[in-house]
Amino acid sequence: MIDLSTLIAYIAVVLGFVFIPGPATLLTIARATSSGTKVGIATGAGIAAGDMFHTVMAMVGISAIIATSATLFSIVKYIGAAYLVYLGIRAIIEKTPADPTAGALSIPAGKAFRQAVLTEVLNPKTALFFLAFLPQFVRPENGAAVLQLAVLGIVFVALGLFSTVIFAVSAGRLGSFLRRNPTVLKWQGKVVGGIYCALGVRLALQQR
């Protein structure tokens, strides 16, 4: 199994990654701000599930196909980008509720979870990250590489979920205040939609 010094070094590096705002953080904040803490946490959980999927793919070697096939990489990349833009356009054109105090969520937590899973699974850059990053902490003398990859992946997912929950709770409280302001309520869908569209364009323009 992984030795303590390697695990400590790995955790330190991962903490730096997960607490630096990135696409996953922006998605979580956008959902929590527009729909509340519960939906933000559901989004974070969906991202964690997607990362777990990439961990499994790295373990069985399927991510290697994406790393070596430009065509497959492009297909997955553009599907993920199109999905993000689709979510963004939906948020932009969606009508704002007339009563900002109604307390209804703009999206159910279950739907937010499923969307986050798909968004993360369809991000080929995440697959490449897991493929390139995890093996750096695998040591042959520590036992089976597959088991080490599993532990490293689970630790990454757990720390990532921890960070997104913190962001969701903070953004959710802020969103609770903002939703009581009719002007902010009117524009928040457009802002959130713009974030999704920007993430989609960013993903589409990424190079291998």
Residue pairs with C-beta under 8 A, 6 or more apart in sequence:
1 142
1 143
1 147
1 148
1 151
2 10
2 137
2 139
2 142
2 148
2 151
2 152
3 139
3 142
6 137
6 139
6 142
7 155
9 137
10 137
10 152
10 155
11 155
11 159
14 155
14 156
14 159
14 160
15 159
18 156
18 159
18 160
18 162
18 163
18 164
19 163
23 123
23 199
23 202
23 203
24 44
24 47
24 120
24 160
24 164
25 163
25 164
25 167
26 195
26 199
27 43
27 47
27 116
27 119
27 195
27 196
27 199
28 40
28 43
28 44
28 47
28 164
28 167
28 168
28 171
29 40
29 167
29 168
29 171
30 192
30 195
30 196
31 39
31 40
31 42
31 43
31 107
31 112
31 116
31 168
31 192
32 39
32 40
32 41
32 43
32 167
32 168
32 169
32 170
32 171
32 172
32 175
33 40
33 171
33 172
33 174
33 175
33 178
33 188
33 192
34 91
34 106
34 107
34 175
34 188
34 189
34 192
35 105
35 106
35 107
35 112
35 175
36 105
36 172
36 175
36 176
37 168
37 169
37 171
37 172
37 173
37 175
37 176
38 105
38 109
38 172
39 105
39 107
39 108
39 109
39 112
39 172
40 164
40 167
40 168
40 169
40 171
40 172
41 109
41 164
41 165
41 168
41 169
41 172
42 109
42 110
42 112
42 113
42 116
43 112
43 113
43 115
43 116
43 164
43 168
44 116
44 160
44 161
44 164
44 165
44 167
44 168
45 113
45 116
45 161
46 112
46 113
46 114
46 115
46 116
46 117
46 119
46 120
47 116
47 117
47 119
47 120
47 160
47 161
47 164
48 157
48 158
48 160
48 161
48 164
49 113
49 116
49 117
49 120
50 116
50 117
50 118
50 119
50 120
50 121
50 123
50 126
51 120
51 126
51 130
51 153
51 156
51 157
51 160
52 153
52 154
52 157
53 117
53 120
53 121
54 63
54 120
54 121
54 126
54 127
54 129
54 130
54 153
55 130
55 134
55 149
55 150
55 152
55 153
55 154
55 156
55 157
56 153
57 63
57 127
57 130
58 127
58 130
58 131
58 134
58 149
58 153
59 146
59 149
59 150
59 153
63 127
63 128
63 130
63 131
64 131
65 72
66 72
66 73
66 76
66 124
66 127
66 128
66 131
67 73
67 127
67 128
67 131
67 132
70 208
73 124
73 208
76 122
76 124
76 127
77 123
77 124
77 125
77 203
77 204
77 206
78 204
79 122
80 119
80 122
80 123
80 124
80 200
80 203
81 200
81 201
81 203
81 204
82 200
83 118
83 119
83 122
83 200
84 119
84 196
84 197
84 199
84 200
84 203
85 196
85 197
85 200
85 201
87 115
87 119
87 193
87 196
87 200
88 192
88 193
88 194
88 195
88 196
88 197
88 198
88 199
88 200
89 193
89 197
90 193
91 189
91 190
91 192
91 193
91 196
92 189
92 190
92 193
92 194
92 197
93 193
94 106
94 189
96 185
96 186
96 189
97 104
97 106
97 185
100 179
100 180
100 181
100 182
100 185
101 180
106 189
120 126
123 203
125 203
125 206
128 208
130 153
130 156
134 149
134 152
134 153
134 156
135 145
135 149
137 148
137 152
138 145
138 148
138 149
138 152
139 148
142 148
178 184
178 185
178 188
179 185
179 188
